[in-house]
C-alpha cells in the first residue's frame, strides 16, 4: 500500500514538475512550489525558507498557513528549519512540542508563532533545498491531515525538492537574463545610432526611438512590430542579401565602412544558431537614405 502511494505521489510530482519548469516568474514560481508541496503531502501548512547568503539568515519566502507573515531564522541548531539547513538533513518530527533534545540539545520549537496566530503545530517534516551542492533553502511542511509524516513522505519531498531546485534555478537565471536584456535595450533606446532587431524571417522585433522616426506615415510602432523590415524601411532593402548571408553562414557579425556605414550583429540561441539580427546605422544614416533613394544601401 505504501509503495502504491509513493508511485502515485511520484506521478503527481512529475506532472507538477512539468508545470513548474515552464514558470519563469520567480515570485509566482515560489508560490506554486509551496502550494504544490502542501498538496503532495496532504498537509495543513507549508513554508519555503530561502537563505540570504550575505546575512547568513533564512527568510521565509512563501508561507501557506494561518496569517503568518515573514519569519527570519538563524542557520543553527535552535530551530527545526535552521538545523535542517545547517546539517543538510531532513527531519520528520511527530510531536514538535515534545522534547527534541534527542536530535540536538539546543533544538526547540518556537511556539510563539503558533500562539500569536492561534494555531497548533503538531508534526513537521523538513527537507533541504540544494542547488549545485549548495544549500539555498529549506522546505518545512506542517500538520499531516491524516496521521503523521512518514519515510514515504520524505521520499516524496526529496523528489520534489530536486525538481523545485531546477525550476527555481531556471527562473532565477531567466530573471537575470531579462534584467540584463532590459538594461541593454534601455541603453540602445537612448543612443544616437539607429538600431533595429529582426528575427530570422525578417520580422521586426524591436527598433529604437531614432529608427522610429523613419516609419511610413500613419504606421504606429505596434503596427510595425512583426512586419517585414524591408516593408517598413524600404530604403535599406538592399541589405537583404547581406543579412541573408549572415544568417545562412551563421556569422557573428558583418560590417561596411562605405558611404553609409552599418554594422550587423547576431544573437544566437543555446545551440549557437543565429536567432536574431541587430542592424546598427550611425546617427543620421537612415535620414540620408530615406531622403535620397538613389543612395540607398545596395547589394
C-alpha positions in Angstrom: 0.0 0.0 0.0 2.8 2.4 0.9 4.6 1.6 -2.4 1.4 2.4 -4.3 1.2 5.8 -2.5 4.9 6.5 -3.4 4.2 5.7 -7.1 1.1 7.9 -7.1 3.0 10.7 -5.5 5.8 10.4 -7.9 3.4 10.6 -10.8 1.9 13.8 -9.3 5.4 15.2 -8.7 6.2 14.7 -12.4 3.0 16.4 -13.5 3.7 19.3 -11.2 7.3 19.4 -12.2 6.3 19.9 -15.9 4.2 22.9 -14.9 6.9 24.4 -12.6 9.7 24.0 -15.2 7.8 26.3 -17.6 7.1 29.0 -15.0 9.8 31.7 -15.1 8.3 34.4 -12.9 10.2 33.8 -9.6 7.5 35.0 -7.2 4.8 33.1 -9.0 7.0 30.0 -9.1 7.7 30.1 -5.4 4.0 30.3 -4.6 3.3 27.4 -6.9 6.2 25.4 -5.4 4.9 25.8 -1.8 1.3 25.2 -2.8 2.3 22.0 -4.7 4.3 20.6 -1.8 1.4 21.2 0.6 -0.9 19.4 -1.7 1.5 16.5 -2.3 1.9 15.8 1.4 -1.7 16.5 2.2 -0.7 19.0 4.9 -2.3 22.0 6.6 0.6 24.3 6.1 3.9 24.7 4.3 6.8 27.2 4.2 9.8 27.7 1.9 12.8 29.4 3.5 15.5 30.7 1.3 19.0 31.6 2.6 20.3 35.1 2.4 23.9 34.5 1.5 25.0 38.0 2.7 23.4 38.0 6.1 23.6 34.2 6.6 19.9 34.1 7.6 16.9 32.0 6.4 14.0 34.1 5.4 10.5 32.7 4.7 9.5 33.4 1.1 6.1 31.8 1.0 4.0 30.7 3.9 0.8 28.7 3.4 -0.6 28.8 6.9 -2.9 30.9 9.0 -2.0 34.6 8.6 1.7 34.0 9.4 3.9 36.7 7.9 7.7 36.8 7.4 9.8 34.6 9.6 13.6 35.0 9.9 15.8 32.3 11.3 19.4 31.7 12.1 21.2 28.8 10.4 21.9 26.9 13.6 20.7 24.2 15.9 18.0 26.3 17.6 15.2 25.8 15.1 13.9 22.9 13.0 14.5 24.6 9.7 17.8 26.0 10.8 19.0 22.6 11.9 17.9 21.2 8.5 19.9 23.8 6.6 23.0 23.5 8.8 23.2 19.7 8.7 21.7 19.2 5.2 19.4 16.7 6.6 15.6 16.0 6.6 13.7 16.0 9.8 10.5 14.2 10.5 9.1 15.0 13.9 5.8 13.6 15.3 5.5 15.9 18.2 7.2 19.3 17.8 6.0 20.4 21.3 7.8 17.5 22.9 11.5 17.1 23.9 13.7 17.5 20.8 17.0 17.1 22.6 17.3 13.6 21.1 18.0 15.5 17.8 20.2 18.2 19.4 20.4 19.7 22.9 19.7 23.2 21.6 16.8 22.4 19.4 13.5 23.9 20.4 10.3 24.5 18.5 9.3 28.2 18.7 5.7 28.2 19.9 5.3 32.0 19.8 4.2 32.0 16.2 1.5 29.4 16.9 0.4 31.3 20.0 0.2 34.6 18.1 -1.9 33.1 15.3 -4.0 30.7 17.4 -2.5 27.7 15.6 -1.3 24.4 16.9 1.6 22.7 15.0 1.6 19.0 15.7 4.1 17.4 13.4 6.7 18.6 11.0 8.7 17.4 8.0 11.6 19.3 6.5 14.0 18.9 3.6 17.0 21.0 2.5 16.8 22.6 -1.0 20.2 22.0 -2.6 21.4 23.6 -5.8 24.8 22.8 -7.3 25.9 21.2 -3.9 24.9 24.4 -2.0 22.0 24.6 0.4 19.8 27.5 -0.8 16.7 26.9 1.3 14.5 24.6 3.3 11.0 23.2 2.8 9.0 22.9 6.0 5.6 21.2 5.9 3.4 21.0 9.0 0.4 19.0 10.2 -0.3 16.0 8.1 -4.1 15.9 7.8 -4.2 12.2 8.5 -1.7 10.7 10.9 2.0 11.5 11.0 4.6 12.2 8.3 6.5 9.0 7.4 9.6 7.9 5.4 7.4 7.8 2.3 6.7 11.5 2.7 10.4 12.2 3.0 11.0 10.4 -0.3 8.2 12.4 -2.0 9.7 15.7 -0.6 13.2 14.6 -1.7 12.0 14.1 -5.3 10.0 17.3 -5.3 13.0 19.2 -3.9 15.1 18.2 -6.9 12.5 19.4 -9.4 11.9 22.5 -7.4 15.5 23.4 -7.2 15.9 23.1 -11.0 12.8 25.2 -11.6 13.9 27.9 -9.2 17.4 28.0 -10.7 16.0 28.3 -14.2 13.6 31.0 -13.1 16.4 33.0 -11.4 18.6 32.6 -14.5 15.8 33.8 -16.8 15.2 36.8 -14.4 18.8 37.7 -14.7 18.8 37.4 -18.5 15.6 39.6 -18.7 17.2 42.2 -16.4 20.3 42.3 -18.5 18.2 42.5 -21.7 16.2 45.3 -20.2 19.3 47.3 -19.3 20.7 46.7 -22.8 17.5 47.8 -24.5 17.4 50.9 -22.3 20.9 51.8 -23.4 20.0 51.1 -27.1 16.9 53.2 -26.8 18.8 56.3 -25.9 21.9 56.1 -28.0 22.2 58.4 -31.1 22.7 55.5 -33.5 19.7 53.9 -35.4 19.1 50.3 -34.3 16.7 47.6 -35.2 16.4 44.0 -34.3 14.8 41.4 -36.7 14.3 37.7 -36.5 15.4 35.0 -39.0 12.3 35.6 -41.1 13.0 39.3 -41.3 10.2 40.4 -39.0 10.8 43.4 -36.8 11.2 42.6 -33.1 12.4 45.9 -31.9 13.7 49.3 -33.2 14.8 52.3 -31.1 13.4 55.8 -31.0 15.8 57.1 -33.6 14.7 54.5 -36.0 11.0 55.0 -35.3 11.3 58.4 -37.0 11.5 56.8 -40.4 8.4 54.6 -40.2 6.0 55.1 -43.1 3.4 57.8 -42.4 0.5 56.6 -40.4 2.2 53.4 -39.2 2.4 53.1 -35.5 5.2 51.2 -33.6 2.7 48.5 -32.6 1.6 48.0 -36.2 5.2 47.9 -37.4 6.4 45.2 -35.0 6.1 41.8 -36.5 6.1 43.2 -40.1 8.9 42.7 -42.6 11.7 45.2 -42.0 12.1 45.8 -45.8 8.4 46.8 -45.9 8.7 49.3 -43.1 12.1 50.6 -44.2 12.3 50.1 -48.0 15.2 52.5 -48.4 17.6 49.8 -46.9 16.1 47.0 -48.8 19.5 46.4 -50.5 20.8 45.0 -47.3 18.7 41.9 -47.6 21.5 39.9 -49.3 24.0 40.8 -46.6 21.5 39.9 -43.8 20.7 36.6 -45.5 24.4 35.8 -45.8 25.0 36.4 -42.1 22.1 34.0 -41.3 23.0 31.3 -43.8 26.6 31.2 -42.8 25.9 31.6 -39.0 28.2 34.6 -38.7 28.8 36.6 -35.6 28.9 40.0 -37.4 29.3 41.8 -40.7 30.0 45.5 -41.4 30.6 48.1 -44.0 32.7 51.2 -43.9 31.4 52.6 -47.1 29.4 55.8 -47.8 26.6 54.6 -45.5 28.4 52.6 -42.7 26.5 49.9 -41.0 27.1 47.0 -38.5 25.3 43.7 -38.4 25.5 41.8 -35.1 23.8 38.4 -34.4 22.1 37.0 -31.3 22.4 33.2 -31.1 20.4 30.6 -29.2 21.8 27.9 -26.9 22.6 25.8 -30.0 24.8 28.6 -31.3 22.5 29.3 -34.2 21.6 32.8 -35.3 18.2 33.7 -33.8 18.1 37.5 -34.3 19.9 40.1 -36.3 20.8 43.6 -35.0 21.2 46.3 -37.6 23.1 49.4 -36.5 23.5 52.6 -38.6 25.5 55.6 -37.5 23.5 58.6 -36.4 21.8 60.3 -39.4 22.4 57.4 -41.8 18.8 56.5 -42.2 17.9 60.1 -42.8 20.3 60.3 -45.7 19.0 57.1 -47.1 15.3 58.0 -46.7 15.7 61.4 -48.3 17.9 60.3 -51.2 16.6 57.0 -52.5 19.3 56.7 -55.3 21.9 56.4 -52.5 20.1 53.5 -50.7 22.3 50.7 -49.5 22.7 48.2 -52.3 23.9 44.7 -52.6 
